[in-house]
Amino acid sequence: MHAASIIMLCWAMIGAACCVSGIGAEAAVLSLGSLVALVGVPHGAADHRFARWRLEPLLGRAWVVVFLVGYPAVALLVVLGWVWAPSATIVLFFLASAWHFGQEEPRLAVGPRLVRPALRFARGGLVIWTPLVFRGDEVIRHLGIVAPRGLGPDARGILEAATVWSCFMLATAAVAWSMQGLMAVKAGGWRRRVLLVDNVMVASLVTLFAVVSPVVGFIVYFCGWHSARGLKRLRRELAESWPQLARSVAPLTALAIGLAVAGVCGFFPTGRWNDGVIRATFLGLSAVAVPHLLLHGVAPLLAPAGPRAADRPAHLGITA
């Protein structure tokens, strides 16, 4: 079970952080760049194959032009946002990421139907809210590295407001976590095990985010949980073997990584190599993440499912 593996990984990292002092920041940064390149970027590298299914019912033959022009245009706008309006970009990126992560979390039907989107949003942003509350100075330092021109004079005030918001979101997520615990008590058999394992995993992740470096916490969540589940779902939807999937996502993965590295080396250089890795990783990741979530999150709301939707398996109601 994937959730059980994440629980063990979380506590191994927590134990290492508590028992072993002086774990090198360089090792964490190298792991960040490598794992995002190998696992994080590929889970969105088949968007060219999904674009027709998502956009053709809405746009007809024009979907090709819209995708080829619109996808890189949105990515470029995100990069320019980091340069010219970093504070606003950070806020929008945090909110968009929390929404996207929440939509990709297991659908366990916690709480009244009307409040479930808010509960999923709170849970999806745990990788953001928790470091902001418990490790705010490190978050600010890393964001300052990502923004090519620095964060600007208004950034600290905005991030302080974001920290207050994060406290509210953590409280909301705690309510959802408690409600799910009560559901587990009332349930039985397989459903109880799923709910309990999921609750233990959420508690483990929050503890990890509060204890370790934001870089390490992000690696575990984004690469080990979010992207790994996304790749498994992508393989099912495309009905391909793992080698076939690797070959299909390799071209766009290599292109995205190459553009991120070239952009940092050519246009947004940093003084130190590890800062360069952080900047390339998060600039590149945010640039492709926004058009990715627009394609997968917004386009289906505007148009009926594409021609192969009937051939793709639906989301399971309960997964862990």
C-alpha positions in Angstrom: 0.0 0.0 0.0 1.5 3.3 -1.1 0.2 5.2 2.0 1.9 2.8 4.3 5.2 3.3 2.4 4.9 7.1 2.8 4.2 6.7 6.6 7.4 4.7 7.0 9.4 7.2 4.9 8.0 10.1 6.9 9.1 8.7 10.2 12.5 7.6 8.8 13.1 11.2 7.7 11.8 12.6 11.1 14.1 10.2 12.9 17.1 11.2 10.8 16.3 14.9 11.4 16.1 14.3 15.2 19.0 12.0 15.6 21.5 13.0 13.0 22.7 16.5 13.1 24.2 18.4 10.2 22.6 16.6 7.3 23.9 18.5 4.3 21.7 21.0 2.6 23.6 20.1 -0.6 22.3 16.5 -0.5 18.8 17.7 0.0 19.0 20.1 -2.9 20.5 17.5 -5.2 17.7 15.1 -4.2 15.2 17.8 -4.9 16.4 18.4 -8.4 16.9 14.8 -9.3 13.6 13.5 -8.0 11.5 16.3 -9.4 13.2 15.7 -12.8 12.6 11.9 -12.6 9.2 11.8 -11.0 7.7 15.2 -10.6 8.0 16.6 -14.1 7.1 13.4 -16.0 3.6 13.1 -14.4 2.6 16.2 -16.4 4.6 15.4 -19.5 1.7 13.7 -21.3 -0.4 16.9 -21.4 0.0 17.0 -25.2 -1.9 13.7 -25.3 -4.6 14.9 -23.0 -5.1 18.3 -24.6 -7.1 16.9 -27.5 -9.5 15.0 -25.1 -9.9 18.1 -23.0 -10.0 20.9 -25.6 -11.4 19.5 -28.9 -15.0 19.2 -27.6 -14.9 22.9 -26.7 -12.8 24.4 -29.4 -13.0 22.0 -32.4 -9.9 21.9 -34.7 -8.6 25.1 -33.1 -7.6 23.1 -30.0 -4.1 22.5 -31.6 -3.3 26.2 -32.0 -4.7 27.0 -28.5 -2.7 24.3 -26.9 0.6 25.0 -28.7 0.3 28.8 -28.1 -1.5 28.8 -24.8 0.4 26.3 -22.8 3.9 27.9 -23.2 2.3 31.4 -23.0 0.8 30.6 -19.5 4.2 29.1 -18.5 6.0 32.2 -19.6 3.5 34.4 -17.7 4.3 32.5 -14.5 8.0 33.0 -15.0 7.5 36.7 -15.6 5.4 36.9 -12.5 8.3 35.6 -10.4 10.4 38.3 -11.9 8.1 41.4 -11.8 5.4 40.5 -9.2 6.9 37.8 -7.0 4.6 38.4 -4.0 1.4 38.2 -6.0 2.8 35.2 -7.9 3.6 33.4 -4.6 0.1 33.9 -3.3 -1.6 32.7 -6.5 0.8 29.8 -6.8 0.2 28.7 -3.2 -3.6 28.8 -3.7 -3.5 27.1 -7.1 -1.2 24.4 -5.8 -3.3 23.7 -2.7 -6.4 23.4 -4.9 -4.7 21.1 -7.3 -3.1 18.9 -4.6 -6.5 18.7 -2.9 -8.2 17.6 -6.0 -5.7 14.8 -6.4 -6.0 13.5 -2.8 -8.0 10.4 -2.1 -11.8 11.1 -2.2 -12.9 9.8 1.1 -16.2 11.7 1.4 -15.4 13.5 4.6 -17.9 15.9 6.0 -21.1 17.4 4.5 -21.1 17.6 0.7 -21.1 21.4 0.5 -17.9 21.8 2.6 -15.9 18.9 1.1 -14.2 21.2 -1.5 -12.9 23.4 1.4 -11.7 20.4 3.3 -9.9 19.1 0.3 -8.3 22.5 -0.3 -7.1 22.6 3.3 -5.7 19.1 3.1 -4.1 19.7 -0.3 -2.2 22.7 1.1 -0.7 21.0 4.1 2.7 21.0 2.4 2.4 24.8 2.2 0.5 25.7 5.4 2.7 23.7 7.8 6.1 25.0 6.8 4.8 28.6 6.7 3.6 28.2 10.3 6.5 26.2 11.8 9.5 27.0 9.5 8.5 30.4 8.1 12.1 31.8 8.0 13.3 28.9 5.9 10.3 29.3 3.5 11.1 33.0 3.1 14.7 32.3 2.4 14.0 29.7 -0.2 11.4 31.9 -1.9 13.9 34.7 -2.0 16.2 32.3 -3.9 13.5 31.4 -6.4 12.5 35.0 -7.3 15.2 36.3 -9.7 14.9 39.9 -8.5 14.2 39.1 -4.8 10.9 39.2 -3.0 10.6 42.9 -2.7 9.7 45.1 0.3 6.1 44.0 0.6 6.9 40.3 0.6 7.4 39.8 4.4 4.0 41.4 5.1 2.3 39.3 2.5 3.9 36.1 3.9 3.0 37.1 7.4 -0.6 37.3 6.2 -0.2 34.0 4.5 1.0 32.5 7.8 -2.2 33.7 9.5 -4.2 32.1 6.7 -2.2 29.0 7.1 -3.1 28.7 10.8 -6.8 28.8 9.8 -6.2 26.2 7.1 -4.4 23.9 9.5 -7.3 24.2 11.9 -9.7 23.4 9.0 -7.6 20.4 8.1 -7.5 19.2 11.7 -11.3 19.3 11.7 -11.4 17.2 8.6 -8.9 14.8 10.1 -11.0 14.4 13.3 -14.1 13.9 11.3 -12.4 11.2 9.3 -11.3 9.5 12.5 -14.9 9.4 13.7 -15.9 7.9 10.4 -13.3 5.2 10.9 -14.6 4.4 14.3 -18.1 4.0 13.0 -17.0 2.1 9.8 -15.8 -1.5 9.7 -13.7 -3.9 7.7 -11.7 -2.6 4.7 -13.2 0.9 4.9 -12.0 1.4 8.4 -8.5 0.3 7.5 -8.4 2.7 4.6 -9.6 5.6 6.7 -7.2 4.9 9.6 -4.2 4.4 7.3 -5.0 7.7 5.6 -5.3 9.5 8.9 -2.0 8.2 10.1 -0.4 9.2 6.8 -1.8 12.8 7.1 -0.5 13.1 10.7 2.9 11.7 9.6 3.2 14.2 6.8 2.2 17.2 8.9 4.8 16.1 11.5 7.4 15.8 8.8 6.6 19.2 7.3 6.9 20.8 10.8 10.2 19.1 11.7 12.4 18.9 8.6 13.5 21.4 6.0 10.8 22.6 3.6 12.9 21.2 0.8 12.9 17.7 2.3 9.2 17.8 3.2 8.4 18.9 -0.4 10.4 16.1 -1.8 8.5 13.4 0.2 5.1 14.8 -0.5 5.4 16.0 -4.1 7.6 13.2 -5.5 6.8 10.3 -3.1 3.1 10.9 -2.9 1.5 13.3 -5.3 3.6 12.6 -8.4 4.0 8.9 -7.8 0.2 8.5 -7.6 -0.2 10.8 -10.7 2.1 8.6 -12.7 0.2 5.4 -11.7 -3.1 7.0 -12.7 -1.5 8.3 -15.9 -0.4 4.8 -16.9 -3.9 3.5 -16.3 -5.6 6.2 -18.3 -3.2 5.8 -21.2 -3.3 2.0 -20.9 0.4 1.7 -21.3 3.2 -0.4 -19.6 5.8 1.4 -17.5 8.4 1.3 -20.3 5.9 2.6 -22.8 4.9 5.4 -20.4 8.6 6.3 -19.9 9.2 6.6 -23.6 6.1 8.7 -24.2 6.8 11.2 -21.5 10.6 11.4 -22.1 10.6 14.1 -24.8 8.6 16.7 -23.0 10.3 15.9 -19.7 13.7 16.5 -21.3 12.5 19.7 -22.9 11.0 21.0 -19.7 14.2 20.2 -17.7 16.4 21.7 -20.5 14.4 24.9 -20.6 14.5 25.3 -16.8 18.3 24.8 -16.7 18.9 27.0 -19.7 16.7 29.7 -18.3 18.5 29.8 -14.9 22.0 29.6 -16.5 21.3 32.1 -19.2 18.7 34.6 -17.8 18.4 34.1 -14.0 21.8 33.0 -12.7 22.6 32.5 -9.1 25.8 32.8 -7.1 25.9 29.2 -5.9 25.1 26.0 -7.6 22.6 24.8 -4.9 20.7 28.0 -5.2 20.7 27.5 -8.9 19.1 24.1 -8.5 16.4 25.4 -6.2 15.7 28.3 -8.6 15.6 26.1 -11.7 13.4 23.5 -9.9 10.8 25.8 -8.6 10.7 28.2 -11.5 10.4 25.3 -13.9 7.9 23.4 -11.8 5.6 26.4 -11.2 5.8 27.3 -14.9 4.5 23.9 -16.0 2.3 23.3 -13.0 -0.1 26.2 -13.8 -1.0 25.3 -17.4 -1.1 21.6 -16.2 -3.7 22.3 -13.6 -5.7 24.5 -16.0 -5.8 21.7 -18.5 -6.7 19.0 -16.1 -8.8 21.0 -13.6 -10.5 23.8 -15.5 -10.9 22.4 -19.1 -13.1 19.5 -18.0 -15.5 21.9 -16.3 -15.9 23.8 -19.6 -16.5 20.9 -22.0 -17.7 17.3 -21.9 -15.3 14.5 -21.7 -13.2 13.8 -24.8 -13.6 11.0 -27.3 -11.6 8.5 -25.3 -13.1 9.3 -21.9 -15.3 6.1 -22.0 -12.1 4.1 -22.4 -10.4 5.6 -19.4 -11.1 4.2 -15.9 -13.0 6.6 -13.6 -11.5 7.8 -10.3 -12.0 5.4 -7.5 -14.2 6.7 -4.7 -11.7 5.5 -2.0 -8.0 5.0 -2.5 -5.0 5.1 -0.2 
